[in-house]
């Protein structure tokens, strides 16, 4: 009801009201600019599983030092595989 009233008022003033399905997405190169602007120099990846986060953050912050701490399961798997 209110939408119809608002639409009629706007139309009377010469405006057109319509829904637009638009999702803002920045360009890929600018997507993480805000993180780069923070001047982060060290990243701690605590509980790392396979290193996906470390790889992604390295692509965003190539100059940062990334310290990875594997979770317990991964440590035991690594130590047992070294036999």
Secondary structure, DSSP 8 states (H G I E B T S, - for coil): -HHHHHHHHHHHTT-------------GGGTTHHHHTTT--EEEEEEESSSHHHHHHHHH-TTSEEEEEE-HHHHHHHHHHH-
